[in-house]
Amino acid sequence: MNSIAYCGLACCGCSENQKCPGCQAGGCDIHGWCKNYNCCREKGINGCWECADFPCQGGMLDKLRIRAFARFAKEYGTEELTRCLLRNKENGIVYHYDGQLVGDYDECETEDEIIEMIKGGNVSTKTHYDLLLEENNDPVHDPAPLREYMDKWDGQVFIDELQLSKDKSVLEIGVGTGRLAVKIASKCGKFTGIDISPKTIERAKENLAEHKNAGLICDDFMTHEFDEQFDVIYSSLTFMHIQDKLTAINKIAGLLAPGGRFVLSIDKNPSGSINMSNRTVKIYPDNPDDICGYIKAAGLKLEKQFETEFAYIFVAVN
């Protein structure tokens, strides 16, 4: 099997590679419509990246991921592309999700992001938190000393700012396995948690099973379409995964009921990544001055801002 297709698709990572030897080895039976296959064969080149007209329009190169792979092959060579992709696969970066023809690389928004993921081995946020569950990492069941350590970001002082009561509806952005939710769901009328990781949400359902007022959503907060407003919205250690923070806070402002509260905890650590022994996760560090500006730009009133040992906490009202 040739590891890289004419267009730049990585046959070495494809979920179909046990059945298909790759288009360069005659494995694809739909060459008639494939501009890239026919063009490369006519020009006698190994792939689109060798063409003087690269990147052209039409065909497979119209797809962001494939164009980025071909560009990587042009800049670094197909052997390096194959090596990086196989290393990334070993480290948990998913080329194709189960039953789908998209994966972690498709979550990037630009060619440069995809190329950085290929080179640096950064896993997506979704995959990182899925892997944490596979590694039996569930903060709800951490020993007491570790739970006390996590409280340095969002302990009782954070929860008090939510001003919870039984007549209020609450949304947590980045609910995780329910580390905060198990403390909060019993104190409000209706609790909703959203998280991008399917495996994390499944564990959260187990941890919140006794809370009949709790509902969980597996989706990206930035794209999910909510059909209700909330009296309280909060988030802790999740905004570092959001690149467009102004858009996020504008969305939160639109989801808050009149008089509603938004409470946010951000990490003081300005690092651009989470580094673990077998993977790296790209993050977007939060700047407290920027957050204040975004809150005001969204039409919310910044009621309070204070620090804990490891976090900046913001309280805003609609």
C-alpha positions as CSV (number, residue, x, y, z in Angstrom):
1,M,0.0,0.0,0.0
2,N,1.3,3.5,-0.9
3,S,0.9,5.5,2.3
4,I,-0.2,8.7,0.7
5,A,-2.8,9.1,-2.1
6,Y,-2.3,11.3,-5.2
7,C,-4.4,14.0,-3.6
8,G,-2.7,13.9,-0.2
9,L,-5.1,11.6,1.7
10,A,-3.2,9.5,4.1
11,C,-4.0,5.9,3.3
12,C,-1.8,4.9,6.3
13,G,-4.3,6.4,8.7
14,C,-7.6,5.7,6.8
15,S,-10.1,3.4,8.5
16,E,-10.6,1.7,5.1
17,N,-6.9,0.8,4.7
18,Q,-7.4,-2.9,5.5
19,K,-9.7,-3.3,2.4
20,C,-8.2,-0.6,0.1
21,P,-4.5,-0.6,-0.9
22,G,-4.7,3.1,-1.9
23,C,-5.3,4.8,-5.2
24,Q,-1.7,4.7,-6.3
25,A,-1.9,0.9,-6.0
26,G,-5.2,0.7,-7.9
27,G,-7.3,0.3,-4.8
28,C,-9.9,3.0,-5.7
29,D,-12.6,2.0,-8.1
30,I,-14.0,5.4,-8.8
31,H,-11.1,7.0,-10.7
32,G,-13.4,8.3,-13.4
33,W,-14.5,11.3,-11.5
34,C,-11.3,11.9,-9.5
35,K,-9.6,14.9,-11.0
36,N,-6.5,14.5,-8.8
37,Y,-5.9,10.8,-9.8
38,N,-6.4,11.5,-13.5
39,C,-4.3,14.7,-13.5
40,C,-1.4,13.1,-11.6
41,R,-1.4,10.1,-13.9
42,E,-1.4,12.2,-17.0
43,K,1.5,14.4,-15.7
44,G,3.4,11.4,-14.4
45,I,3.8,12.8,-10.9
46,N,3.6,11.1,-7.6
47,G,1.0,13.6,-6.1
48,C,-0.6,17.0,-6.4
49,W,2.2,18.5,-4.2
50,E,4.6,17.9,-7.1
51,C,2.5,19.9,-9.6
52,A,3.6,23.5,-10.6
53,D,-0.1,24.5,-10.3
54,F,-0.5,23.3,-6.7
55,P,-2.8,24.0,-5.1
56,C,-5.4,24.0,-7.8
57,Q,-9.2,24.2,-7.4
58,G,-11.6,21.4,-7.8
59,G,-11.4,17.8,-6.8
60,M,-10.2,16.6,-3.5
61,L,-8.0,19.6,-2.8
62,D,-11.2,21.6,-2.1
63,K,-11.2,19.8,1.3
64,L,-9.2,21.6,3.9
65,R,-7.7,18.6,5.5
66,I,-6.6,17.0,2.2
67,R,-5.1,20.3,1.0
68,A,-3.2,20.7,4.2
69,F,-1.8,17.1,4.0
70,A,-0.7,17.8,0.4
71,R,0.9,21.0,1.4
72,F,2.8,19.2,4.2
73,A,4.0,16.6,1.7
74,K,5.2,19.5,-0.6
75,E,7.1,21.2,2.3
76,Y,8.4,18.2,4.2
77,G,8.0,15.1,2.0
78,T,5.7,12.1,2.1
79,E,8.0,10.1,4.3
80,E,7.8,12.7,7.0
81,L,4.1,13.1,6.6
82,T,3.7,9.3,7.0
83,R,6.0,9.2,10.0
84,C,4.2,12.1,11.8
85,L,0.8,10.6,11.1
86,L,1.7,7.2,12.4
87,R,3.3,8.7,15.5
88,N,0.3,10.9,16.1
89,K,-2.0,7.9,15.8
90,E,0.1,6.0,18.3
91,N,-0.3,9.0,20.7
92,G,-4.0,9.1,20.4
93,I,-4.8,11.5,17.5
94,V,-7.8,10.0,15.7
95,Y,-7.7,10.1,11.9
96,H,-11.3,8.7,11.5
97,Y,-13.8,8.6,14.3
98,D,-15.7,5.3,14.6
99,G,-18.1,4.9,11.6
100,Q,-17.1,8.3,10.2
101,L,-14.6,9.6,7.6
102,V,-13.7,12.6,9.7
103,G,-11.4,12.8,12.7
104,D,-9.3,15.1,14.9
105,Y,-7.6,16.8,12.0
106,D,-11.0,17.9,10.6
107,E,-11.6,19.9,13.8
108,C,-8.9,22.4,12.8
109,E,-10.1,25.6,11.2
110,T,-7.1,26.4,9.0
111,E,-4.4,24.7,7.0
112,D,-1.8,26.0,9.3
113,E,-3.5,24.5,12.3
114,I,-3.6,21.1,10.6
115,I,0.0,21.3,9.7
116,E,0.9,22.2,13.3
117,M,-1.1,19.3,14.6
118,I,0.7,17.0,12.2
119,K,4.2,18.3,13.2
120,G,3.6,18.8,16.9
121,G,1.3,15.9,17.6
122,N,-1.3,18.1,19.3
123,V,-4.5,16.1,20.1
124,S,-7.9,17.7,19.9
125,T,-9.7,18.8,23.1
126,K,-12.3,16.1,22.4
127,T,-9.8,13.3,22.1
128,H,-7.8,14.5,25.1
129,Y,-10.7,14.2,27.4
130,D,-11.9,10.9,25.9
131,L,-8.4,9.6,26.6
132,L,-8.4,10.9,30.2
133,L,-11.5,8.6,30.8
134,E,-9.7,5.7,29.2
135,E,-6.8,6.4,31.6
136,N,-9.4,6.2,34.4
137,N,-9.1,9.9,35.2
138,D,-12.4,11.0,36.9
139,P,-12.0,14.0,39.2
140,V,-15.4,13.2,40.9
141,H,-13.7,10.3,42.6
142,D,-10.4,11.8,43.3
143,P,-9.0,11.4,46.8
144,A,-9.7,14.3,49.2
145,P,-6.3,16.0,48.9
146,L,-6.6,16.2,45.1
147,R,-10.2,17.5,45.4
148,E,-8.9,20.2,47.8
149,Y,-6.2,21.1,45.3
150,M,-8.8,21.6,42.5
151,D,-10.8,23.8,44.8
152,K,-8.0,26.4,44.4
153,W,-9.6,27.2,41.1
154,D,-13.3,26.9,41.9
155,G,-14.0,26.0,45.5
156,Q,-16.8,27.2,47.8
157,V,-16.0,30.9,47.1
158,F,-16.7,30.2,43.4
159,I,-20.0,28.3,44.1
160,D,-21.2,31.0,46.5
161,E,-21.0,33.5,43.6
162,L,-23.6,31.5,41.7
163,Q,-26.3,32.5,44.2
164,L,-28.1,29.2,43.7
165,S,-31.7,28.5,44.7
166,K,-34.3,25.9,43.9
167,D,-36.1,28.1,41.5
168,K,-33.1,28.7,39.2
169,S,-32.0,27.0,36.0
170,V,-28.2,26.5,35.6
171,L,-25.9,25.8,32.7
172,E,-22.3,24.5,33.1
173,I,-20.0,25.0,30.1
174,G,-17.5,22.1,30.2
175,V,-19.2,19.9,32.7
176,G,-16.6,17.2,32.4
177,T,-17.4,14.1,34.6
178,G,-19.3,16.3,36.9
179,R,-16.7,17.5,39.4
180,L,-18.6,20.7,40.1
181,A,-22.0,19.5,38.9
182,V,-22.4,17.0,41.8
183,K,-22.1,19.9,44.2
184,I,-24.4,22.2,42.3
185,A,-27.3,20.1,40.9
186,S,-29.0,19.6,44.2
187,K,-28.9,23.3,44.9
188,C,-30.9,24.4,41.8
189,G,-34.2,23.7,40.1
190,K,-32.8,22.5,36.8
191,F,-29.2,21.7,35.9
192,T,-27.8,21.4,32.3
193,G,-24.2,20.5,31.5
194,I,-22.6,20.5,28.1
195,D,-19.2,19.0,27.1
196,I,-17.6,18.0,23.8
197,S,-16.3,14.6,25.0
198,P,-18.6,11.7,24.5
199,K,-16.8,9.5,27.0
200,T,-16.7,12.3,29.6
201,I,-20.5,12.8,29.2
202,E,-21.2,9.1,29.7
203,R,-19.3,9.1,32.9
204,A,-21.0,12.3,34.0
205,K,-24.4,10.6,33.5
206,E,-23.2,7.9,36.0
207,N,-22.0,10.4,38.5
208,L,-25.2,12.5,38.3
209,A,-27.6,9.6,38.1
210,E,-29.2,10.5,41.5
211,H,-29.9,14.0,40.4
212,K,-33.2,13.8,38.4
213,N,-33.1,17.5,37.6
214,A,-29.8,17.1,35.7
215,G,-29.6,16.9,31.9
216,L,-26.4,16.5,29.9
217,I,-25.5,17.5,26.3
218,C,-22.6,16.1,24.3
219,D,-21.8,18.9,21.9
220,D,-19.6,21.9,21.2
221,F,-20.9,24.8,23.2
222,M,-19.9,27.2,20.4
223,T,-22.1,25.5,17.8
224,H,-24.9,24.0,19.9
225,E,-28.3,25.5,19.4
226,F,-30.0,25.9,22.8
227,D,-33.8,26.3,23.1
228,E,-33.9,28.0,26.5
229,Q,-32.3,30.6,28.7
230,F,-30.7,30.1,32.0
231,D,-30.7,32.0,35.3
232,V,-27.1,31.0,36.0
233,I,-24.3,30.1,33.6
234,Y,-20.8,29.2,34.8
235,S,-17.6,27.7,33.6
236,S,-14.3,26.8,35.1
237,L,-11.0,25.8,33.4
238,T,-12.9,25.5,30.0
239,F,-12.3,28.9,28.4
240,M,-8.7,27.9,27.7
241,H,-10.1,25.6,25.0
242,I,-12.1,28.3,23.3
243,Q,-10.2,30.5,20.8
244,D,-12.9,33.0,20.0
245,K,-13.7,34.1,23.6
246,L,-15.6,37.2,22.6
247,T,-18.1,35.1,20.5
248,A,-18.4,32.7,23.4
249,I,-19.3,35.5,25.9
250,N,-21.7,37.1,23.5
251,K,-23.4,33.7,23.2
252,I,-23.5,33.4,27.0
253,A,-25.1,36.9,27.2
254,G,-27.8,35.8,24.8
255,L,-28.5,32.6,26.9
256,L,-28.8,34.4,30.2
257,A,-32.3,35.2,31.4
258,P,-33.0,38.8,32.6
259,G,-31.1,39.3,35.8
260,G,-29.1,36.2,35.2
261,R,-25.5,35.6,36.5
262,F,-22.4,34.5,34.6
263,V,-19.5,33.2,36.8
264,L,-16.2,32.4,35.1
265,S,-12.9,30.9,36.5
266,I,-9.8,31.1,34.3
267,D,-6.4,29.7,35.0
268,K,-3.5,32.1,35.8
269,N,-1.1,29.9,33.9
270,P,-0.3,31.6,30.5
271,S,0.9,28.4,28.9
272,G,-0.2,27.7,25.3
273,S,-0.5,23.9,25.8
274,I,-1.3,21.1,28.1
275,N,1.7,18.7,28.0
276,M,1.3,15.1,29.1
277,S,3.7,12.2,28.8
278,N,2.1,10.9,25.6
279,R,0.4,13.9,24.1
280,T,0.1,17.7,23.8
281,V,-3.2,19.7,23.7
282,K,-3.1,23.2,22.2
283,I,-4.9,25.8,24.4
284,Y,-5.7,29.5,24.1
285,P,-4.6,31.2,27.4
286,D,-7.0,33.6,29.0
287,N,-6.1,37.1,29.7
288,P,-8.0,38.8,32.6
289,D,-8.0,42.2,31.0
290,D,-9.4,40.8,27.7
291,I,-12.1,38.9,29.6
292,C,-13.2,42.1,31.3
293,G,-13.4,43.8,27.9
294,Y,-15.4,40.9,26.4
295,I,-17.9,40.9,29.2
296,K,-18.5,44.6,28.8
297,A,-18.7,44.3,25.0
298,A,-21.3,41.6,25.3
299,G,-23.5,44.0,27.3
300,L,-23.1,42.3,30.7
301,K,-22.3,44.2,33.9
302,L,-19.1,43.1,35.6
303,E,-20.2,42.9,39.2
304,K,-17.0,41.5,40.7
305,Q,-13.5,40.3,39.9
306,F,-11.2,38.6,42.3
307,E,-8.4,36.1,42.6
308,T,-7.9,32.7,44.2
309,E,-4.5,31.0,44.4
310,F,-4.6,29.6,40.9
311,A,-7.4,31.5,39.2
312,Y,-9.1,34.8,38.2
313,I,-12.8,34.7,38.9
314,F,-15.3,37.0,37.2
315,V,-18.9,37.6,38.1
316,A,-21.2,39.3,35.6
317,V,-24.9,40.0,35.5
318,N,-27.4,40.5,32.7
